[in-house]
Amino acid sequence: MTAVQAKFQLDQPGVADGAAIWRIARDSKVLDLNSSYSYLLWCRDFAATSAVARDENGEVAGFVTGYTRPDRPGTLVVWQIAVDAAHRGHGLAGELLDGLAARVVAERQVTTVETTITPDNEASQALFHSFARRHGAGVERTVLFDAGLFPDDGHLPEELYRIGPLAPAA
C-alpha cells in the first residue's frame, strides 16, 4: 500500500459528491467548468466509470470522471480529473487514475483509455504519459477537435491521447 492509498480511500461517487466535485473543478482553474447540475447527473449516471478520493474525514479530495464509449465499449474516456489544492503534489491524481482503470478493466473489460488534453496543459500530459508507463501501454496522440471547431474564442485544440492496450490485473 502506498502512502497515498493509506491516507485516502478511493470510492465511486454518489450524487451527494456532485457539489464537491464541481467546486474542485472550478477551483482547478484549468478544467472547463460544467454546470453544477451536470456534476450531479454525472455522479448519478456515470458513477461506475468515475472515482473520488476521500480524505480521513470522508471529504472529497479529488475526482476522476469517465465513461465508456458507446461505439467502443472497451474504451474508457476520462472526462476530467482534478485534486483539491490542499492535496496536490502527492500523487493522488495518479492513484485515482490507476484505481479507476483497475476497476473498469476488471468489471468492463476495458483495454484502452482515451482523454483529450490541450497543448498547453503540461501537467495532464505528464499525468497520462506516466499512467501509460506504469501500465506498459503505448500512447497515440492526434488532434481530435481543432481550435476552429469551438464557438468560444481562444479555445486551444483538444488532442486525443489513446492509451493501450491495458492488461487485466494478475
Secondary structure, 3 states (H helix, E strand, C coil): CCHHHHHCEEECCCHHHHHHHHHHHHHHCCCCCCCHHHHHHHHHHCHHHCEEEECCCCCEEEEEEEEEECCEEEEEEEEEEEECHHHCCCCHHHHHHHHHHHHHHHHHCCCEEEEEECCCCHHHHHHHHHHHHHCCCEEEEEEEECHHHCCCCCCCCEEEEEEECCCCCC
